[in-house]
Amino acid sequence: MSQKDMSISFPAGLFNDVCQVIEAARQRVTISVNSELTETIS
C-alpha cells in the first residue's frame, strides 16, 4: 500500500473543530489544576 493510499480526507472544518475541542479541554484542565494547587497551598 502506498503512502497516497493511506491518506485520510476530512470533511471541511473537522480539523478546526477537533482543535477547538482539544484547546477547550486544555483550558479546563489548567483551571482544575490551578484550583487544586490553590486549595493545597491554603
N, C-alpha and C positions, 0 to 999 in steps of 0.2 A: 504494500500500500504506500503510495507516495505521500509526501507532506501535503500536497494540494488536496488529496482525498480526505485528509484528516481535519481540514479547516471547518470551522463552525460559523454559520451565519446567524446573527441575532436580529430579531425584529428591531425596527427603528426605536431608539430611546431606551431599550432594555439595559444596555450597559450603564447609561447615566442613572437609571432608576436603581440598579444594584449598587452603584457607587453611593447614591444618596442614602440608601438603607444602611450600608456599612458605616458611613460617616455619622448617621444618627445614632447607631449603636455605640460607636466610639465615644460620642459625647455623653451618652447615658452612663457608660462605664466610668468615664472620667468623673462625672458628678457623683456617682455612687462611691468610688474610691476616695474622692476628696471628703465626702461626708463621713465615711468610716474613719479616715485618718483624723479628722477634726474631733470626732467623738472619742477616739482613743487618746488623743492628747489632752483632752479636757479632764 
